[in-house]
Structure formats: structure tokens, C-alpha cells
Amino acid sequence: MLRDTSLVVEVSDGSSTSPHLRYASETDEGGRGIFLVSQLAERWGTRFTTTGKIVWAEQPAPSVPVAPALASMT
């Protein structure tokens, strides 16, 4: 997980199969992951590596208030 002005989460696996968006039915046991990511993330994508792939998702990072003691130091 990386945090700057946005929050980026990356998940890797050894498969070279590209994930695709699908609409799972109520009886399907899988196939909802990328659909959920696409609904919750601002952006998402796939990066292929020599050992498989990395699926990443990004959304704006929430602002973190500065503690009063730290604010007086600036």
C-alpha cells in the first residue's frame, strides 16, 4: 500500500491472465473482485511482470489533520 495524494493498493499473482469486468450471478462463487474494485476505486489497472501480474487500484487519500502540537512547529 502506497500513500501520497492518493492511496494505491497493489495485489500480485503468478497468473498472466488479464482480469476482466464481469457481472456475477447470485449462484457464482467467484468473479466479483474486479467488479467491486471498479465500483470503489477511482482508477484501476493491470501491470504484467516476468513472473505474473500486478493489479492496482487508486483512490484519493483522505486528508489527515495535523496534530495541534505539530502545527505550532511549522
Backbone as JSON Lines, residues from 0, in Angstrom:
{"i":0,"aa":"M","n":[0.85,-1.15,0.0],"ca":[0.0,0.0,0.0],"c":[0.9,1.23,0.0]}
{"i":1,"aa":"L","n":[0.6,2.16,-0.89],"ca":[1.36,3.39,-1.0],"c":[0.42,4.56,-0.74]}
{"i":2,"aa":"R","n":[0.9,5.58,-0.01],"ca":[0.03,6.72,0.28],"c":[0.78,8.01,0.01]}
{"i":3,"aa":"D","n":[0.18,8.84,-0.82],"ca":[0.69,10.18,-1.11],"c":[-0.55,11.05,-1.22]}
{"i":4,"aa":"T","n":[-0.8,11.65,-2.37],"ca":[-2.06,12.36,-2.56],"c":[-3.17,11.39,-2.91]}
{"i":5,"aa":"S","n":[-2.77,10.15,-3.22],"ca":[-3.74,9.1,-3.47],"c":[-3.28,7.84,-2.74]}
{"i":6,"aa":"L","n":[-4.22,6.93,-2.54],"ca":[-3.94,5.66,-1.9],"c":[-3.92,4.6,-3.0]}
{"i":7,"aa":"V","n":[-2.82,3.87,-3.11],"ca":[-2.67,2.84,-4.15],"c":[-2.47,1.49,-3.47]}
{"i":8,"aa":"V","n":[-3.29,0.54,-3.86],"ca":[-3.17,-0.82,-3.35],"c":[-2.83,-1.72,-4.53]}
{"i":9,"aa":"E","n":[-1.82,-2.57,-4.36],"ca":[-1.39,-3.49,-5.41],"c":[-1.47,-4.92,-4.91]}
{"i":10,"aa":"V","n":[-1.94,-5.81,-5.77],"ca":[-2.01,-7.24,-5.46],"c":[-1.36,-7.97,-6.63]}
{"i":11,"aa":"S","n":[-0.5,-8.93,-6.33],"ca":[0.18,-9.66,-7.4],"c":[-0.14,-11.14,-7.33]}
{"i":12,"aa":"D","n":[-0.04,-11.78,-8.47],"ca":[-0.14,-13.24,-8.51],"c":[0.68,-13.75,-9.69]}
{"i":13,"aa":"G","n":[0.83,-15.05,-9.77],"ca":[1.68,-15.66,-10.78],"c":[0.99,-15.92,-12.1]}
{"i":14,"aa":"S","n":[-0.27,-15.56,-12.22],"ca":[-1.02,-15.8,-13.45],"c":[-0.78,-14.68,-14.46]}
{"i":15,"aa":"S","n":[-0.73,-15.01,-15.73],"ca":[-0.6,-13.99,-16.77],"c":[-1.95,-13.68,-17.41]}
{"i":16,"aa":"T","n":[-3.02,-14.23,-16.85],"ca":[-4.37,-13.97,-17.36],"c":[-4.82,-12.58,-16.95]}
{"i":17,"aa":"S","n":[-5.27,-11.8,-17.91],"ca":[-5.73,-10.45,-17.63],"c":[-7.12,-10.48,-16.99]}
{"i":18,"aa":"P","n":[-7.3,-9.75,-15.88],"ca":[-8.63,-9.72,-15.26],"c":[-9.59,-8.93,-16.14]}
{"i":19,"aa":"H","n":[-10.85,-9.29,-16.11],"ca":[-11.85,-8.55,-16.87],"c":[-13.11,-8.37,-16.03]}
{"i":20,"aa":"L","n":[-13.79,-7.29,-16.31],"ca":[-15.01,-6.96,-15.6],"c":[-16.13,-7.9,-16.03]}
{"i":21,"aa":"R","n":[-16.81,-8.47,-15.07],"ca":[-17.97,-9.3,-15.38],"c":[-19.01,-9.13,-14.3]}
{"i":22,"aa":"Y","n":[-20.19,-9.52,-14.62],"ca":[-21.31,-9.42,-13.68],"c":[-21.67,-10.82,-13.23]}
{"i":23,"aa":"A","n":[-21.29,-11.15,-12.01],"ca":[-21.54,-12.49,-11.48],"c":[-23.0,-12.62,-11.07]}
{"i":24,"aa":"S","n":[-23.54,-13.82,-11.3],"ca":[-24.91,-14.07,-10.85],"c":[-24.89,-14.46,-9.37]}
{"i":25,"aa":"E","n":[-26.05,-14.56,-8.77],"ca":[-26.14,-14.88,-7.34],"c":[-25.53,-16.23,-7.0]}
{"i":26,"aa":"T","n":[-25.54,-17.16,-7.94],"ca":[-25.04,-18.51,-7.66],"c":[-23.56,-18.68,-7.99]}
{"i":27,"aa":"D","n":[-22.93,-17.69,-8.62],"ca":[-21.5,-17.77,-8.92],"c":[-20.7,-17.68,-7.63]}
{"i":28,"aa":"E","n":[-19.65,-18.49,-7.55],"ca":[-18.81,-18.47,-6.35],"c":[-17.64,-17.51,-6.48]}
{"i":29,"aa":"G","n":[-17.4,-16.99,-7.64],"ca":[-16.29,-16.06,-7.85],"c":[-16.65,-15.06,-8.92]}
{"i":30,"aa":"G","n":[-15.67,-14.24,-9.29],"ca":[-15.87,-13.3,-10.38],"c":[-16.35,-11.92,-9.98]}
{"i":31,"aa":"R","n":[-16.31,-11.61,-8.69],"ca":[-16.78,-10.3,-8.24],"c":[-15.66,-9.31,-7.93]}
{"i":32,"aa":"G","n":[-14.43,-9.77,-7.86],"ca":[-13.33,-8.93,-7.39],"c":[-13.12,-7.67,-8.19]}
{"i":33,"aa":"I","n":[-12.91,-7.78,-9.49],"ca":[-12.65,-6.6,-10.31],"c":[-13.9,-5.72,-10.39]}
{"i":34,"aa":"F","n":[-15.07,-6.32,-10.38],"ca":[-16.3,-5.52,-10.37],"c":[-16.34,-4.64,-9.13]}
{"i":35,"aa":"L","n":[-16.04,-5.21,-7.96],"ca":[-16.04,-4.43,-6.72],"c":[-14.96,-3.36,-6.75]}
{"i":36,"aa":"V","n":[-13.78,-3.72,-7.24],"ca":[-12.7,-2.73,-7.34],"c":[-13.12,-1.58,-8.24]}
{"i":37,"aa":"S","n":[-13.74,-1.88,-9.37],"ca":[-14.14,-0.82,-10.31],"c":[-15.2,0.1,-9.71]}
{"i":38,"aa":"Q","n":[-16.02,-0.42,-8.81],"ca":[-17.05,0.4,-8.17],"c":[-16.49,1.28,-7.06]}
{"i":39,"aa":"L","n":[-15.42,0.83,-6.41],"ca":[-14.89,1.54,-5.24],"c":[-13.68,2.41,-5.54]}
{"i":40,"aa":"A","n":[-12.91,2.08,-6.58],"ca":[-11.68,2.81,-6.87],"c":[-11.92,3.89,-7.92]}
{"i":41,"aa":"E","n":[-11.1,4.92,-7.86],"ca":[-11.17,5.97,-8.88],"c":[-10.57,5.47,-10.19]}
{"i":42,"aa":"R","n":[-9.47,4.71,-10.07],"ca":[-8.81,4.11,-11.24],"c":[-8.28,2.75,-10.85]}
{"i":43,"aa":"W","n":[-8.14,1.86,-11.82],"ca":[-7.51,0.57,-11.57],"c":[-6.91,0.06,-12.87]}
{"i":44,"aa":"G","n":[-5.97,-0.86,-12.75],"ca":[-5.35,-1.4,-13.95],"c":[-4.51,-2.62,-13.63]}
{"i":45,"aa":"T","n":[-3.87,-3.12,-14.67],"ca":[-3.03,-4.31,-14.57],"c":[-1.67,-4.01,-15.16]}
{"i":46,"aa":"R","n":[-0.64,-4.48,-14.49],"ca":[0.73,-4.36,-14.99],"c":[1.31,-5.76,-15.01]}
{"i":47,"aa":"F","n":[1.82,-6.18,-16.15],"ca":[2.38,-7.52,-16.27],"c":[3.87,-7.51,-15.96]}
{"i":48,"aa":"T","n":[4.32,-8.56,-15.29],"ca":[5.73,-8.71,-14.92],"c":[6.25,-10.03,-15.5]}
{"i":49,"aa":"T","n":[7.5,-10.29,-15.31],"ca":[8.07,-11.55,-15.8],"c":[7.57,-12.76,-15.02]}
{"i":50,"aa":"T","n":[7.0,-12.51,-13.83],"ca":[6.52,-13.62,-13.0],"c":[5.0,-13.66,-12.85]}
{"i":51,"aa":"G","n":[4.26,-12.83,-13.59],"ca":[2.81,-12.82,-13.49],"c":[2.24,-11.44,-13.74]}
{"i":52,"aa":"K","n":[1.41,-10.97,-12.82],"ca":[0.8,-9.65,-12.99],"c":[0.59,-8.97,-11.64]}
{"i":53,"aa":"I","n":[0.4,-7.67,-11.72],"ca":[0.05,-6.85,-10.57],"c":[-1.23,-6.11,-10.94]}
{"i":54,"aa":"V","n":[-2.24,-6.23,-10.11],"ca":[-3.47,-5.47,-10.27],"c":[-3.43,-4.36,-9.24]}
{"i":55,"aa":"W","n":[-3.63,-3.13,-9.68],"ca":[-3.57,-1.99,-8.78],"c":[-4.88,-1.22,-8.8]}
{"i":56,"aa":"A","n":[-5.16,-0.55,-7.7],"ca":[-6.34,0.31,-7.6],"c":[-5.93,1.59,-6.88]}
{"i":57,"aa":"E","n":[-6.51,2.71,-7.3],"ca":[-6.14,4.01,-6.74],"c":[-7.39,4.8,-6.4]}
{"i":58,"aa":"Q","n":[-7.32,5.5,-5.28],"ca":[-8.36,6.45,-4.93],"c":[-7.73,7.59,-4.14]}
{"i":59,"aa":"P","n":[-8.39,8.75,-4.13],"ca":[-7.82,9.89,-3.41],"c":[-7.6,9.55,-1.93]}
{"i":60,"aa":"A","n":[-6.48,9.98,-1.41],"ca":[-6.19,9.75,0.01],"c":[-6.97,10.76,0.84]}
{"i":61,"aa":"P","n":[-7.55,10.3,1.94],"ca":[-8.25,11.26,2.8],"c":[-7.23,12.21,3.43]}
{"i":62,"aa":"S","n":[-7.63,13.44,3.64],"ca":[-6.72,14.37,4.29],"c":[-6.6,14.0,5.76]}
{"i":63,"aa":"V","n":[-5.4,14.12,6.27],"ca":[-5.14,13.79,7.67],"c":[-4.88,15.1,8.41]}
{"i":64,"aa":"P","n":[-5.67,15.39,9.43],"ca":[-5.44,16.64,10.17],"c":[-4.09,16.61,10.9]}
{"i":65,"aa":"V","n":[-3.46,17.75,10.96],"ca":[-2.18,17.86,11.66],"c":[-2.48,18.06,13.14]}
{"i":66,"aa":"A","n":[-1.76,17.31,13.99],"ca":[-1.93,17.44,15.44],"c":[-1.57,18.86,15.85]}
{"i":67,"aa":"P","n":[-2.3,19.45,16.82],"ca":[-2.03,20.84,17.24],"c":[-0.57,21.08,17.64]}
{"i":68,"aa":"A","n":[0.08,20.15,18.31],"ca":[1.47,20.32,18.74],"c":[2.39,20.4,17.52]}
{"i":69,"aa":"L","n":[2.09,19.62,16.47],"ca":[2.92,19.67,15.26],"c":[2.63,20.92,14.44]}
{"i":70,"aa":"A","n":[1.4,21.41,14.46],"ca":[1.05,22.59,13.69],"c":[1.81,23.82,14.18]}
{"i":71,"aa":"S","n":[2.08,23.9,15.47],"ca":[2.78,25.07,16.01],"c":[4.26,25.05,15.67]}
{"i":72,"aa":"M","n":[4.79,23.91,15.21],"ca":[6.2,23.8,14.85],"c":[6.48,24.3,13.45]}
{"i":73,"aa":"T","n":[5.45,24.47,12.64],"ca":[5.69,24.89,11.25],"c":[5.69,26.37,11.07]}
